[in-house]
């Protein structure tokens, strides 16, 4: 099987002041990838990092709703797009630049141009992390980003069910082909705790994410339980980690963010530039 030749972790610098670009990916839709990306970015910001969140899901941008930010962006003095602040981080999405009710019927070159614009023409400034919410699957956006910026690594989101785990393998192999390290796997919707009897119901099975991480020889970053408040917070533009910080789901997401930061900081420390974070007490 042939390998795609791309710069991967040594690509062109469209975001020269960003220390670490972290891609949040999934092999299929419906696993809560964008929800994880939002809460992961906000949790990293709360742990002391300077964070940007880029919605690179061009055909289905959901970050504006999930972050509760609706105002249009403005231009800086040097005619760049100013990212929008919210929940302690800065955000940009194609959803702020086009009519939200219009269908994005774009071929590859237009799609790739939009991705480049969201990287090059946005005033991201100095950031510890740029968390990039990718479209589901393996396609043009993933390849464009791999070819145009240095990427620290990718995080893959899945659910425990077998059909989702099969797509994890494809996502991992895609990142291998474009020379991007897979920093770890996150298992979302890992179990539902009944609020009345505290019984755990494994709606989408149990332990599949951890087994997949072990089989693929990548770190398992953690499991996030099902909580209806996660969905409610996404619809209301209020990330779970800020609205219900003591819930099991929020604690899990903060712990995952800390593990991810330690993974990245360990690599940076070896290169002489570690990022300091605050660990979950």
C-alpha positions, 0 to 999 in steps of 0.5 A, a space after each residue: 500500500 502506498 504512503 501519502 507524502 506530506 510534511 506532517 509534523 514538519 509542515 508549512 507554518 501558517 500559524 507560526 505563533 501556535 506551539 501545538 496544533 492538536 487535531 480532534 478526529 473520529 472515524 465516523 459521525 455521531 460519536 460526540 467528537 465536537 462536544 469532546 473538542 469543545 470541552 477539551 479546549 475549555 478544560 485546557 484553558 481552565 488549566 492555565 493554557 492559552 487556547 484557540 479552538 478551530 472548527 474545521 468541519 466545513 460542511 457541518 460547523 457546530 462549534 458556534 452553537 456549542 460555544 454560544 457565540 453568535 456575533 460576527 468576527 471583526 478584522 484586525 488593523 492588519 486585515 486579519 480575522 479576529 477570533 471570538 472569545 468565549 469560556 476562556 478561549 478564542 474560537 473561529 469557525 466557517 459558520 461565522 463567515 458564511 450564511 448559516 442557513 446556506 448549504 456548503 456545496 463546495 468541491 475540493 479546491 474551495 474546501 481546501 481554500 477555506 481551511 487555509 483561510 481559517 488558519 492563515 487569515 485568522 489572528 490566532 497569535 501566541 497560543 499554547 494549543 490550537 484545538 482543531 475539530 475535524 470533520 468525521 472520517 478521512 478526507 480533504 480537510 484532514 489532508 490539507 491540514 496535514 500538508 499545511 501546518 506542523 501538527 503536534 498530534 491527533 486525538 481520536 474520539 469513539 464510542 464503545 460500540 463495535 461499529 465505531 471502533 472499526 472506524 478508529 482503525 481507519 482514522 489511526 491509519 490515516 494519521 500514520 500515512 500523513 506522519 501525524 502521531 496519534 496522541 491517544 484515544 477517548 471513549 465517549 458515551 461510556 455508560 449512563 448512571 441512573 440518577 434514581 438508583 445509581 445503576 450504571 447502564 452500558 448502553 453502547 457496551 463497555 471497555 471497547 475504547 480501551 481495548 482498541 487503544 491497546 490493540 493499536 498501541 496508542 495511549 488511552 486518555 479516558 472514558 466520558 460517561 453519558 450525561 443528558 446535561 452534556 447535550 443540553 449544554 451543547 444546545 445552550 452554548 454552555 460547555 459541561 466543564 463550566 456549567 457542572 464542573 463537579 459532575 463525573 463527565 466534567 471530571 473525566 474531561 478535565 482529567 483527559 485534558 490534563 493527560 493530553 497536556 502532559 503527553 504534549 508537554 513531555 514531548 516539548 520538554 524533550 525539545 526544551 519547551 514544556 508547557 506548565 499546567 495545573 493538575 486536577 486536585 
